[in-house]
Amino acid sequence: LSPALLEKYLSAAEKISDRLKQDRRAFEALVGTRPAAGAEREAAKQVASRLLRRAYRRPIRDPEVDRLLKVYDRAAAEGGFEAGIRGMLKPVLASPYFLF
């Protein structure tokens, strides 16, 4: 991907992520029910696995989920569970595995 094209894909992913912030039904469709306190990271792991499987249309390896969970951890540290989930969405939508 050229840098300009990657920037456009990241911008589009940002807009989609922002939509999740505004549309509770879309967020719930992605996540399911809100996890109980203390179970957020396990719920995020399940969301990551499901999201990657759907986006990449193939079986997912554990290291791929682990990388996405690192993104979740950084975003969740700043903004909580919802921010972590939205943060995970961006790299998936801009990934060549999703785009191609």
C-alpha positions, 0 to 999 in steps of 0.5 A: 500500500502506498502511504497516501492510500494507507492514510485514506484507509486509516481515516475510513477506519477512524470514521467507522470507529467513531460511528460505533461510539454514537450507535449503541446498536452497532456496538452491541452487534459487534460486542454482544452484551457488555461484560461484567466488571473484571471480565472486560479483557476476556470479552475483548479477546473473544471480540478480537477472535470473532472480528479477525475471523470475519474480517480476514475470512480464514482461521486466525492464529493466536499471535494475531489475537495477541497483537490486537489485544495489545491495541485493546490494552492501550486504548482501554487504558485511556478510555475504558472497554468501549474505547479499547474495542473501537481501537481494535477495529482500526488496524483490522479495517486497514489491514491488507488481510481485510482489504485484499 
